[in-house]
Amino acid sequence: MSRADRVQLNVRSSFARKRVRELAQRTGMTATQVVEDALRGYVPPPPAARAGRLVRRGAVLVCPAAGKKVSLAQANAALAATRERGR
């Protein structure tokens, strides 16, 4: 006897559970149908466009550095000097 492949999605958000239940009761759909319909209609936001001088570095928009570049060793030395001055 073959067994049906049942997929399960666990929702831990109490808001999502309550909202799905409300929508299912109002529309006469099942909770699964409500979730599937919502997912079909979802369109992720487009990537952020360039904003002024800001450029994307991974998931963050940053202002590009102007002038000479600072190495990690120089940055660490500057941090250490600043920490020593504060003591």
N, CA, C and O atoms as a Tinker XYZ file with bonds, in Angstrom:
   348  protein
     1  N      0.843000   -1.173000    0.000000    73     2
     2  CA     0.000000    0.000000    0.000000    64     1     3
     3  C      0.891000    1.240000    0.000000    63     2     4     5
     4  O      1.734000    1.396000    0.883000    81     3
     5  N      0.713000    2.106000   -0.966000    73     3     6
     6  CA     1.548000    3.303000   -1.035000    64     5     7
     7  C      1.013000    4.361000   -0.086000    63     6     8     9
     8  O     -0.191000    4.477000    0.146000    81     7
     9  N      1.919000    5.102000    0.436000    73     7    10
    10  CA     1.566000    6.140000    1.400000    64     9    11
    11  C      1.682000    7.501000    0.720000    63    10    12    13
    12  O      2.644000    7.754000   -0.005000    81    11
    13  N      0.716000    8.369000    0.949000    73    11    14
    14  CA     0.751000    9.705000    0.349000    64    13    15
    15  C      1.884000   10.510000    0.970000    63    14    16    17
    16  O      2.136000   10.430000    2.172000    81    15
    17  N      2.557000   11.280000    0.139000    73    15    18
    18  CA     3.641000   12.130000    0.627000    64    17    19
    19  C      3.024000   13.384000    1.239000    63    18    20    21
    20  O      2.573000   14.272000    0.516000    81    19
    21  N      3.006000   13.456000    2.540000    73    19    22
    22  CA     2.403000   14.592000    3.222000    64    21    23
    23  C      3.491000   15.551000    3.674000    63    22    24    25
    24  O      4.408000   15.178000    4.405000    81    23
    25  N      3.371000   16.781000    3.230000    73    23    26
    26  CA     4.324000   17.812000    3.598000    64    25    27
    27  C      3.706000   18.628000    4.717000    63    26    28    29
    28  O      2.517000   18.942000    4.680000    81    27
    29  N      4.509000   18.969000    5.707000    73    27    30
    30  CA     3.996000   19.723000    6.839000    64    29    31
    31  C      4.813000   20.987000    7.020000    63    30    32    33
    32  O      6.040000   20.969000    6.920000    81    31
    33  N      4.123000   22.077000    7.288000    73    31    34
    34  CA     4.764000   23.354000    7.561000    64    33    35
    35  C      4.361000   23.778000    8.959000    63    34    36    37
    36  O      3.173000   23.953000    9.232000    81    35
    37  N      5.317000   23.944000    9.839000    73    35    38
    38  CA     5.019000   24.377000   11.203000    64    37    39
    39  C      5.154000   25.879000   11.301000    63    38    40    41
    40  O      6.170000   26.447000   10.899000    81    39
    41  N      4.128000   26.525000   11.838000    73    39    42
    42  CA     4.133000   27.971000   12.011000    64    41    43
    43  C      4.187000   28.249000   13.506000    63    42    44    45
    44  O      3.298000   27.837000   14.250000    81    43
    45  N      5.217000   28.938000   13.939000    73    43    46
    46  CA     5.375000   29.213000   15.364000    64    45    47
    47  C      4.845000   30.579000   15.761000    63    46    48    49
    48  O      4.776000   30.894000   16.949000    81    47
    49  N      4.476000   31.380000   14.798000    73    47    50
    50  CA     3.979000   32.726000   15.079000    64    49    51
    51  C      2.511000   32.653000   15.482000    63    50    52    53
    52  O      1.679000   32.170000   14.714000    81    51
    53  N      2.192000   33.129000   16.677000    73    51    54
    54  CA     0.791000   33.109000   17.118000    64    53    55
    55  C     -0.047000   34.056000   16.270000    63    54    56    57
    56  O     -1.215000   33.776000   16.000000    81    55
    57  N      0.545000   35.187000   15.844000    73    55    58
    58  CA    -0.187000   36.107000   14.969000    64    57    59
    59  C     -0.570000   35.418000   13.664000    63    58    60    61
    60  O     -1.716000   35.509000   13.223000    81    59
    61  N      0.396000   34.724000   13.043000    73    59    62
    62  CA     0.131000   34.068000   11.762000    64    61    63
    63  C     -0.947000   32.998000   11.918000    63    62    64    65
    64  O     -1.838000   32.890000   11.076000    81    63
    65  N     -0.872000   32.212000   12.980000    73    63    66
    66  CA    -1.884000   31.178000   13.199000    64    65    67
    67  C     -3.272000   31.783000   13.355000    63    66    68    69
    68  O     -4.234000   31.309000   12.750000    81    67
    69  N     -3.374000   32.839000   14.176000    73    67    70
    70  CA    -4.677000   33.479000   14.381000    64    69    71
    71  C     -5.204000   34.085000   13.092000    63    70    72    73
    72  O     -6.387000   33.954000   12.777000    81    71
    73  N     -4.331000   34.748000   12.349000    73    71    74
    74  CA    -4.757000   35.423000   11.117000    64    73    75
    75  C     -5.197000   34.417000   10.059000    63    74    76    77
    76  O     -6.186000   34.646000    9.363000    81    75
    77  N     -4.474000   33.306000    9.933000    73    75    78
    78  CA    -4.864000   32.275000    8.970000    64    77    79
    79  C     -6.212000   31.696000    9.355000    63    78    80    81
    80  O     -7.064000   31.468000    8.496000    81    79
    81  N     -6.407000   31.459000   10.638000    73    79    82
    82  CA    -7.688000   30.914000   11.108000    64    81    83
    83  C     -8.824000   31.881000   10.803000    63    82    84    85
    84  O     -9.883000   31.465000   10.333000    81    83
    85  N     -8.608000   33.188000   11.071000    73    83    86
    86  CA    -9.630000   34.200000   10.776000    64    85    87
    87  C     -9.972000   34.228000    9.294000    63    86    88    89
    88  O    -11.145000   34.213000    8.918000    81    87
    89  N     -8.932000   34.268000    8.447000    73    87    90
    90  CA    -9.160000   34.336000    7.000000    64    89    91
    91  C     -9.834000   33.073000    6.477000    63    90    92    93
    92  O    -10.681000   33.146000    5.587000    81    91
    93  N     -9.470000   31.931000    7.017000    73    91    94
    94  CA   -10.088000   30.677000    6.586000    64    93    95
    95  C    -11.575000   30.671000    6.927000    63    94    96    97
    96  O    -12.393000   30.228000    6.121000    81    95
    97  N    -11.925000   31.155000    8.103000    73    95    98
    98  CA   -13.339000   31.200000    8.497000    64    97    99
    99  C    -14.121000   32.196000    7.651000    63    98   100   101
   100  O    -15.253000   31.921000    7.255000    81    99
   101  N    -13.520000   33.356000    7.371000    73    99   102
   102  CA   -14.212000   34.390000    6.587000    64   101   103
   103  C    -14.385000   34.006000    5.128000    63   102   104   105
   104  O    -15.387000   34.362000    4.508000    81   103
   105  N    -13.413000   33.280000    4.570000    73   103   106
   106  CA   -13.458000   32.972000    3.143000    64   105   107
   107  C    -14.017000   31.597000    2.839000    63   106   108   109
   108  O    -14.372000   31.316000    1.694000    81   107
   109  N    -14.103000   30.732000    3.844000    73   107   110
   110  CA   -14.560000   29.370000    3.594000    64   109   111
   111  C    -13.474000   28.480000    3.013000    63   110   112   113
   112  O    -13.741000   27.355000    2.592000    81   111
   113  N    -12.255000   28.987000    2.993000    73   111   114
   114  CA   -11.123000   28.207000    2.491000    64   113   115
   115  C    -10.492000   27.451000    3.657000    63   114   116   117
   116  O    -10.766000   27.738000    4.823000    81   115
   117  N     -9.646000   26.486000    3.321000    73   115   118
   118  CA    -8.888000   25.818000    4.369000    64   117   119
   119  C     -7.667000   26.677000    4.697000    63   118   120   121
   120  O     -7.305000   27.575000    3.936000    81   119
   121  N     -7.047000   26.395000    5.822000    73   119   122
   122  CA    -5.846000   27.139000    6.213000    64   121   123
   123  C     -4.752000   26.957000    5.160000    63   122   124   125
   124  O     -4.025000   27.902000    4.853000    81   123
   125  N     -4.634000   25.761000    4.614000    73   123   126
   126  CA    -3.642000   25.500000    3.580000    64   125   127
   127  C     -3.903000   26.355000    2.350000    63   126   128   129
   128  O     -2.968000   26.909000    1.771000    81   127
   129  N     -5.161000   26.469000    1.946000    73   127   130
   130  CA    -5.499000   27.274000    0.782000    64   129   131
   131  C     -5.190000   28.754000    1.021000    63   130   132   133
   132  O     -4.733000   29.450000    0.114000    81   131
   133  N     -5.441000   29.228000    2.240000    73   131   134
   134  CA    -5.146000   30.625000    2.568000    64   133   135
   135  C     -3.648000   30.886000    2.452000    63   134   136   137
   136  O     -3.233000   31.877000    1.851000    81   135
   137  N     -2.840000   30.000000    3.026000    73   135   138
   138  CA    -1.382000   30.167000    2.986000    64   137   139
   139  C     -0.877000   30.073000    1.547000    63   138   140   141
   140  O     -0.055000   30.888000    1.127000    81   139
   141  N     -1.360000   29.089000    0.793000    73   139   142
   142  CA    -0.926000   28.953000   -0.597000    64   141   143
   143  C     -1.285000   30.184000   -1.415000    63   142   144   145
   144  O     -0.478000   30.648000   -2.221000    81   143
   145  N     -2.489000   30.722000   -1.217000    73   143   146
   146  CA    -2.917000   31.910000   -1.950000    64   145   147
   147  C     -2.048000   33.109000   -1.593000    63   146   148   149
   148  O     -1.682000   33.896000   -2.466000    81   147
   149  N     -1.719000   33.249000   -0.310000    73   147   150
   150  CA    -0.867000   34.362000    0.126000    64   149   151
   151  C      0.532000   34.235000   -0.474000    63   150   152   153
   152  O      1.116000   35.232000   -0.899000    81   151
   153  N      1.066000   33.028000   -0.510000    73   151   154
   154  CA     2.405000   32.820000   -1.061000    64   153   155
   155  C      2.435000   33.033000   -2.570000    63   154   156   157
   156  O      3.437000   33.504000   -3.109000    81   155
   157  N      1.355000   32.693000   -3.250000    73   155   158
   158  CA     1.303000   32.940000   -4.699000    64   157   159
   159  C      1.320000   34.436000   -4.989000    63   158   160   161
   160  O      1.895000   34.870000   -5.987000    81   159
   161  N      0.698000   35.218000   -4.126000    73   159   162
   162  CA     0.612000   36.660000   -4.347000    64   161   163
   163  C      1.811000   37.437000   -3.858000    63   162   164   165
   164  O      1.934000   38.625000   -4.157000    81   163
   165  N      2.702000   36.800000   -3.115000    73   163   166
   166  CA     3.848000   37.505000   -2.543000    64   165   167
   167  C      4.904000   37.773000   -3.605000    63   166   168   169
   168  O      5.284000   36.875000   -4.357000    81   167
   169  N      5.366000   38.994000   -3.659000    73   167   170
   170  CA     6.455000   39.377000   -4.554000    64   169   171
   171  C      7.527000   40.037000   -3.687000    63   170   172   173
   172  O      7.261000   41.073000   -3.077000    81   171
   173  N      8.727000   39.469000   -3.618000    73   171   174
   174  CA     9.763000   40.069000   -2.778000    64   173   175
   175  C     10.138000   41.461000   -3.280000    63   174   176   177
   176  O     10.064000   41.731000   -4.479000    81   175
   177  N     10.536000   42.338000   -2.374000    73   175   178
   178  CA    10.908000   43.688000   -2.798000    64   177   179
   179  C     12.152000   43.658000   -3.675000    63   178   180   181
   180  O     13.018000   42.800000   -3.506000    81   179
   181  N     12.239000   44.601000   -4.615000    73   179   182
   182  CA    13.433000   44.637000   -5.477000    64   181   183
   183  C     14.647000   45.077000   -4.674000    63   182   184   185
   184  O     14.499000   45.698000   -3.621000    81   183
   185  N     15.834000   44.767000   -5.152000    73   183   186
   186  CA    17.040000   45.219000   -4.439000    64   185   187
   187  C     17.076000   46.750000   -4.396000    63   186   188   189
   188  O     16.604000   47.426000   -5.310000    81   187
   189  N     17.638000   47.265000   -3.330000    73   187   190
   190  CA    17.702000   48.725000   -3.159000    64   189   191
   191  C     18.528000   49.339000   -4.274000    63   190   192   193
   192  O     19.613000   48.862000   -4.607000    81   191
   193  N     18.001000   50.386000   -4.830000    73   191   194
   194  CA    18.722000   51.088000   -5.891000    64   193   195
   195  C     19.809000   51.955000   -5.260000    63   194   196   197
   196  O     19.812000   52.199000   -4.053000    81   195
   197  N     20.704000   52.401000   -6.082000    73   195   198
   198  CA    21.765000   53.277000   -5.605000    64   197   199
   199  C     21.138000   54.562000   -5.099000    63   198   200   201
   200  O     20.314000   55.169000   -5.783000    81   199
   201  N     21.522000   54.974000   -3.914000    73   199   202
   202  CA    20.936000   56.162000   -3.295000    64   201   203
   203  C     22.019000   57.206000   -3.095000    63   202   204   205
   204  O     22.801000   57.121000   -2.148000    81   203
   205  N     22.066000   58.179000   -3.971000    73   203   206
   206  CA    23.097000   59.208000   -3.857000    64   205   207
   207  C     24.468000   58.607000   -4.047000    63   206   208   209
   208  O     24.729000   57.937000   -5.046000    81   207
   209  N     25.352000   58.847000   -3.081000    73   207   210
   210  CA    26.706000   58.301000   -3.153000    64   209   211
   211  C     26.809000   56.905000   -2.561000    63   210   212   213
   212  O     27.859000   56.270000   -2.660000    81   211
   213  N     25.736000   56.418000   -1.946000    73   211   214
   214  CA    25.796000   55.118000   -1.289000    64   213   215
   215  C     25.928000   53.993000   -2.305000    63   214   216   217
   216  O     25.354000   54.048000   -3.392000    81   215
   217  N     26.697000   52.971000   -1.932000    73   215   218
   218  CA    26.857000   51.784000   -2.756000    64   217   219
   219  C     26.601000   50.555000   -1.894000    63   218   220   221
   220  O     26.745000   50.605000   -0.672000    81   219
   221  N     26.227000   49.467000   -2.525000    73   219   222
   222  CA    25.910000   48.245000   -1.790000    64   221   223
   223  C     27.176000   47.466000   -1.468000    63   222   224   225
   224  O     28.002000   47.209000   -2.344000    81   223
   225  N     27.318000   47.095000   -0.201000    73   223   226
   226  CA    28.381000   46.208000    0.270000    64   225   227
   227  C     27.681000   45.083000    1.007000    63   226   228   229
   228  O     27.380000   45.201000    2.195000    81   227
   229  N     27.426000   44.002000    0.305000    73   227   230
   230  CA    26.647000   42.916000    0.895000    64   229   231
   231  C     25.196000   43.371000    1.031000    63   230   232   233
   232  O     24.586000   43.802000    0.052000    81   231
   233  N     24.649000   43.279000    2.227000    73   231   234
   234  CA    23.258000   43.667000    2.449000    64   233   235
   235  C     23.125000   45.106000    2.932000    63   234   236   237
   236  O     22.023000   45.554000    3.249000    81   235
   237  N     24.238000   45.834000    2.991000    73   235   238
   238  CA    24.233000   47.175000    3.568000    64   237   239
   239  C     24.635000   48.210000    2.520000    63   238   240   241
   240  O     25.514000   47.965000    1.695000    81   239
   241  N     23.972000   49.382000    2.566000    73   239   242
   242  CA    24.381000   50.501000    1.724000    64   241   243
   243  C     25.375000   51.336000    2.519000    63   242   244   245
   244  O     25.094000   51.714000    3.656000    81   243
   245  N     26.526000   51.623000    1.939000    73   243   246
   246  CA    27.561000   52.393000    2.626000    64   245   247
   247  C     28.041000   53.522000    1.734000    63   246   248   249
   248  O     27.866000   53.499000    0.515000    81   247
   249  N     28.645000   54.498000    2.366000    73   247   250
   250  CA    29.239000   55.610000    1.639000    64   249   251
   251  C     30.663000   55.187000    1.268000    63   250   252   253
   252  O     31.437000   54.823000    2.153000    81   251
   253  N     31.026000   55.227000   -0.012000    73   251   254
   254  CA    32.370000   54.791000   -0.384000    64   253   255
   255  C     33.430000   55.724000    0.194000    63   254   256   257
   256  O     33.226000   56.931000    0.319000    81   255
   257  N     34.546000   55.137000    0.535000    73   255   258
   258  CA    35.647000   55.907000    1.113000    64   257   259
   259  C     36.274000   56.797000    0.058000    63   258   260   261
   260  O     36.377000   56.429000   -1.112000    81   259
   261  N     36.682000   57.954000    0.488000    73   259   262
   262  CA    37.392000   58.869000   -0.415000    64   261   263
   263  C     38.822000   58.997000    0.102000    63   262   264   265
   264  O     39.042000   59.061000    1.311000    81   263
   265  N     39.767000   59.034000   -0.782000    73   263   266
   266  CA    41.156000   59.161000   -0.361000    64   265   267
   267  C     41.825000   57.821000   -0.244000    63   266   268   269
   268  O     41.389000   56.834000   -0.836000    81   267
   269  N     42.922000   57.793000    0.550000    73   267   270
   270  CA    43.701000   56.563000    0.620000    64   269   271
   271  C     42.988000   55.511000    1.472000    63   270   272   273
   272  O     42.189000   55.835000    2.351000    81   271
   273  N     43.290000   54.272000    1.194000    73   271   274
   274  CA    42.684000   53.160000    1.913000    64   273   275
   275  C     43.456000   52.905000    3.201000    63   274   276   277
   276  O     44.661000   53.145000    3.277000    81   275
   277  N     42.740000   52.412000    4.213000    73   275   278
   278  CA    43.344000   52.102000    5.504000    64   277   279
   279  C     43.387000   50.589000    5.645000    63   278   280   281
   280  O     42.380000   49.911000    5.441000    81   279
   281  N     44.543000   50.068000    5.989000    73   279   282
   282  CA    44.672000   48.620000    6.158000    64   281   283
   283  C     44.111000   48.214000    7.515000    63   282   284   285
   284  O     43.890000   49.055000    8.387000    81   283
   285  N     43.886000   46.925000    7.678000    73   283   286
   286  CA    43.389000   46.407000    8.949000    64   285   287
   287  C     44.378000   46.688000   10.075000    63   286   288   289
   288  O     43.969000   47.049000   11.179000    81   287
   289  N     45.657000   46.531000    9.813000    73   287   290
   290  CA    46.672000   46.790000   10.836000    64   289   291
   291  C     46.659000   48.255000   11.261000    63   290   292   293
   292  O     46.795000   48.558000   12.447000    81   291
   293  N     46.496000   49.172000   10.294000    73   291   294
   294  CA    46.436000   50.599000   10.632000    64   293   295
   295  C     45.182000   50.909000   11.451000    63   294   296   297
   296  O     45.235000   51.685000   12.404000    81   295
   297  N     44.067000   50.305000   11.080000    73   295   298
   298  CA    42.819000   50.534000   11.817000    64   297   299
   299  C     42.946000   50.008000   13.243000    63   298   300   301
   300  O     42.529000   50.677000   14.188000    81   299
   301  N     43.520000   48.813000   13.408000    73   299   302
   302  CA    43.695000   48.241000   14.749000    64   301   303
   303  C     44.642000   49.098000   15.585000    63   302   304   305
   304  O     44.410000   49.281000   16.781000    81   303
   305  N     45.705000   49.626000   14.976000    73   303   306
   306  CA    46.650000   50.484000   15.698000    64   305   307
   307  C     45.967000   51.774000   16.148000    63   306   308   309
   308  O     46.190000   52.238000   17.266000    81   307
   309  N     45.140000   52.349000   15.286000    73   307   310
   310  CA    44.420000   53.582000   15.630000    64   309   311
   311  C     43.427000   53.310000   16.764000    63   310   312   313
   312  O     43.280000   54.138000   17.663000    81   311
   313  N     42.748000   52.166000   16.734000    73   311   314
   314  CA    41.814000   51.818000   17.817000    64   313   315
   315  C     42.562000   51.633000   19.135000    63   314   316   317
   316  O     42.112000   52.102000   20.181000    81   315
   317  N     43.699000   50.951000   19.080000    73   315   318
   318  CA    44.473000   50.725000   20.288000    64   317   319
   319  C     44.955000   52.039000   20.872000    63   318   320   321
   320  O     44.913000   52.231000   22.088000    81   319
   321  N     45.415000   52.951000   20.014000    73   319   322
   322  CA    45.893000   54.270000   20.491000    64   321   323
   323  C     44.745000   55.049000   21.124000    63   322   324   325
   324  O     44.939000   55.714000   22.141000    81   323
   325  N     43.565000   54.977000   20.541000    73   323   326
   326  CA    42.412000   55.695000   21.091000    64   325   327
   327  C     42.013000   55.095000   22.430000    63   326   328   329
   328  O     41.664000   55.831000   23.353000    81   327
   329  N     42.059000   53.793000   22.553000    73   327   330
   330  CA    41.704000   53.148000   23.825000    64   329   331
   331  C     42.707000   53.512000   24.914000    63   330   332   333
   332  O     42.326000   53.703000   26.069000    81   331
   333  N     43.992000   53.608000   24.552000    73   331   334
   334  CA    45.027000   53.968000   25.534000    64   333   335
   335  C     44.864000   55.392000   26.016000    63   334   336   337
   336  O     45.120000   55.683000   27.185000    81   335
   337  N     44.436000   56.299000   25.124000    73   335   338
   338  CA    44.239000   57.703000   25.514000    64   337   339
   339  C     43.114000   57.846000   26.532000    63   338   340   341
   340  O     43.139000   58.739000   27.379000    81   339
   341  N     42.113000   56.946000   26.437000    73   339   342
   342  CA    40.950000   57.036000   27.331000    64   341   343
   343  C     41.233000   56.555000   28.746000    63   342   344   345
   344  O     40.397000   56.740000   29.630000    81   343
   345  N     42.374000   55.951000   28.983000    73   343   346
   346  CA    42.666000   55.393000   30.327000    64   345   347
   347  C     43.264000   56.426000   31.218000    63   346   348
   348  O     43.571000   56.140000   32.375000    81   347
